[in-house]
Amino acid sequence: MIQYGVILFHTTSSVMRTEKLLLKTGFKIKLVPIPREFSSDCGISVRFEWDKHEPIRFLLEKEGVEFEGIYPLSNK
């Protein structure tokens, strides 16, 4: 079973920038509504395979993309 994580953002422009950057660099992602267990200023999050969270965080920080946090999703 694949474990997923989400990236939360303050603005939709950061979501769009992240989507473009991660797709360009080959990450498998999906834009999804914020899961119920989280809250954020922006209603959209980026879902990704959790085992990629460290390289994704590194890339976002390197590129100066603002994000609220990166969190694992619970397996329900």
C-alpha positions in Angstrom: 0.0 0.0 0.0 1.3 3.4 -1.0 1.6 5.9 1.9 0.8 9.5 0.8 1.6 12.9 2.2 0.3 16.4 1.5 1.8 19.8 1.2 -0.2 22.7 2.7 0.0 26.3 1.5 -1.0 29.8 2.4 -1.8 30.8 -1.2 -3.0 29.3 -4.4 -0.1 30.8 -6.3 2.3 28.7 -4.2 0.2 25.6 -5.1 0.4 26.4 -8.8 4.2 27.1 -8.6 4.7 23.8 -6.7 2.6 21.8 -9.1 4.6 23.2 -12.1 8.0 22.6 -10.4 7.2 19.0 -9.1 5.7 17.9 -12.4 8.7 19.3 -14.3 11.1 17.4 -12.2 9.2 14.1 -12.5 7.4 13.7 -9.2 4.0 12.0 -9.2 1.6 14.5 -7.6 -2.1 15.3 -7.5 -3.9 18.5 -6.5 -6.5 17.6 -3.8 -8.8 19.5 -1.4 -7.3 19.9 2.1 -7.9 16.7 4.1 -10.3 17.1 7.0 -7.6 16.5 9.6 -5.7 19.6 8.5 -6.6 23.3 8.1 -4.9 25.8 5.9 -5.4 29.3 4.5 -5.6 27.8 1.0 -8.2 25.1 0.1 -5.9 23.1 -2.2 -3.1 20.8 -1.2 -0.6 18.7 -3.2 -0.7 15.0 -2.6 2.5 12.9 -3.2 4.0 9.6 -2.3 5.3 9.9 1.2 8.7 8.3 0.6 9.5 11.3 -1.6 8.9 13.9 1.2 12.6 14.7 1.8 13.6 15.4 -1.8 10.4 17.4 -2.3 11.1 19.5 0.8 14.6 20.1 -0.3 13.5 21.2 -3.8 10.8 23.5 -2.5 13.2 25.1 0.0 16.0 25.4 -2.7 13.5 27.1 -5.1 12.2 29.4 -2.4 8.6 28.1 -2.6 6.5 29.2 0.4 4.5 26.3 2.0 2.8 25.9 5.3 4.0 22.3 6.0 4.5 18.8 4.7 2.5 16.1 6.5 1.9 12.3 6.2 -1.7 11.2 5.5 -3.1 8.6 7.8 -4.0 5.2 6.3 -7.7 4.9 7.0 
